[in-house]
Amino acid sequence: MQTTTETARRVIDIIAQQAMVDTSEVGMDMALSDLGLDSLGLVECIFGIEEAFDISVPFNANAPDQTGFDISTVGAIILEVEKLIARKAA
């Protein structure tokens, strides 16, 4: 089982890579748009997260606010990923 810190680090790594910034520039309260990521960058982050954690993220690029997966901030994304990991492990 992954620790919260490890999960957060891996999610931040994925987001930083897509945004082409150093991980130190990624804050928990930042929106992906704060990092210069557009909708395509968001989709690439989702794909990266799915691959890294072997999970399926309930995300619809056409209606991102209606998926039940909170993408409002980096911290919110990490919490959502942790929930999906826990569900998978149950």
C-alpha positions as a Markdown table, in Angstrom:
| # | Residue | x | y | z |
|---|---|---|---|---|
| 1 | Met | 0.0 | 0.0 | 0.0 |
| 2 | Gln | 1.3 | 3.4 | -0.9 |
| 3 | Thr | 1.7 | 6.1 | 1.7 |
| 4 | Thr | -0.1 | 9.4 | 1.3 |
| 5 | Thr | 3.3 | 11.2 | 1.0 |
| 6 | Glu | 4.3 | 8.8 | -1.8 |
| 7 | Thr | 1.0 | 9.2 | -3.6 |
| 8 | Ala | 1.2 | 13.0 | -3.3 |
| 9 | Arg | 4.8 | 13.0 | -4.6 |
| 10 | Arg | 4.0 | 10.9 | -7.6 |
| 11 | Val | 0.9 | 13.0 | -8.5 |
| 12 | Ile | 3.0 | 16.2 | -8.2 |
| 13 | Asp | 5.7 | 14.6 | -10.3 |
| 14 | Ile | 3.1 | 13.9 | -13.1 |
| 15 | Ile | 1.6 | 17.4 | -12.9 |
| 16 | Ala | 5.1 | 19.0 | -12.9 |
| 17 | Gln | 6.2 | 17.0 | -15.9 |
| 18 | Gln | 3.1 | 18.0 | -17.9 |
| 19 | Ala | 3.5 | 21.7 | -16.9 |
| 20 | Met | 7.2 | 21.5 | -17.6 |
| 21 | Val | 8.1 | 23.0 | -14.2 |
| 22 | Asp | 10.1 | 21.8 | -11.2 |
| 23 | Thr | 8.2 | 19.9 | -8.6 |
| 24 | Ser | 9.1 | 22.7 | -6.1 |
| 25 | Glu | 6.9 | 25.1 | -8.1 |
| 26 | Val | 3.8 | 22.9 | -7.6 |
| 27 | Gly | 1.7 | 24.0 | -4.6 |
| 28 | Met | -1.1 | 22.0 | -3.0 |
| 29 | Asp | -3.6 | 24.9 | -3.4 |
| 30 | Met | -2.7 | 25.6 | -7.0 |
| 31 | Ala | -5.1 | 25.1 | -9.9 |
| 32 | Leu | -3.6 | 23.3 | -12.9 |
| 33 | Ser | -4.3 | 26.5 | -14.9 |
| 34 | Asp | -1.9 | 28.3 | -12.4 |
| 35 | Leu | 0.8 | 26.0 | -13.7 |
| 36 | Gly | -0.1 | 26.9 | -17.3 |
| 37 | Leu | -1.9 | 23.6 | -18.1 |
| 38 | Asp | -4.8 | 23.8 | -20.4 |
| 39 | Ser | -7.5 | 21.1 | -21.0 |
| 40 | Leu | -5.1 | 19.0 | -23.1 |
| 41 | Gly | -2.5 | 19.2 | -20.3 |
| 42 | Leu | -5.3 | 18.1 | -17.8 |
| 43 | Val | -6.1 | 15.1 | -19.9 |
| 44 | Glu | -2.4 | 14.2 | -20.1 |
| 45 | Cys | -2.2 | 14.4 | -16.3 |
| 46 | Ile | -5.3 | 12.1 | -16.0 |
| 47 | Phe | -3.7 | 9.6 | -18.3 |
| 48 | Gly | -0.4 | 9.8 | -16.4 |
| 49 | Ile | -2.2 | 9.3 | -13.1 |
| 50 | Glu | -4.2 | 6.3 | -14.4 |
| 51 | Glu | -1.0 | 4.7 | -15.7 |
| 52 | Ala | 1.1 | 5.4 | -12.6 |
| 53 | Phe | -1.4 | 4.1 | -10.1 |
| 54 | Asp | -3.2 | 1.5 | -12.3 |
| 55 | Ile | -6.6 | 3.1 | -11.6 |
| 56 | Ser | -9.4 | 4.4 | -13.8 |
| 57 | Val | -10.2 | 8.1 | -13.2 |
| 58 | Pro | -13.9 | 9.0 | -13.7 |
| 59 | Phe | -13.2 | 12.0 | -15.9 |
| 60 | Asn | -15.0 | 13.4 | -18.9 |
| 61 | Ala | -13.1 | 16.1 | -20.8 |
| 62 | Asn | -16.3 | 17.4 | -22.2 |
| 63 | Ala | -17.9 | 17.9 | -18.8 |
| 64 | Pro | -15.0 | 18.1 | -16.3 |
| 65 | Asp | -17.1 | 19.6 | -13.5 |
| 66 | Gln | -19.7 | 16.9 | -13.7 |
| 67 | Thr | -17.5 | 13.8 | -13.2 |
| 68 | Gly | -17.3 | 13.6 | -9.4 |
| 69 | Phe | -13.5 | 13.8 | -9.6 |
| 70 | Asp | -12.4 | 17.1 | -8.0 |
| 71 | Ile | -9.7 | 18.8 | -10.2 |
| 72 | Ser | -10.0 | 22.2 | -8.6 |
| 73 | Thr | -6.5 | 22.1 | -7.0 |
| 74 | Val | -3.4 | 19.9 | -6.9 |
| 75 | Gly | -4.4 | 18.9 | -3.3 |
| 76 | Ala | -7.9 | 18.0 | -4.4 |
| 77 | Ile | -6.5 | 15.8 | -7.2 |
| 78 | Ile | -4.3 | 14.0 | -4.7 |
| 79 | Leu | -7.2 | 13.4 | -2.4 |
| 80 | Glu | -9.3 | 12.0 | -5.3 |
| 81 | Val | -6.4 | 9.7 | -6.3 |
| 82 | Glu | -6.0 | 8.5 | -2.8 |
| 83 | Lys | -9.8 | 7.6 | -2.7 |
| 84 | Leu | -9.5 | 5.7 | -6.0 |
| 85 | Ile | -6.5 | 3.8 | -4.7 |
| 86 | Ala | -8.3 | 2.9 | -1.5 |
| 87 | Arg | -11.4 | 1.7 | -3.4 |
| 88 | Lys | -9.2 | -0.5 | -5.6 |
| 89 | Ala | -7.5 | -2.0 | -2.6 |
| 90 | Ala | -10.8 | -2.8 | -0.8 |
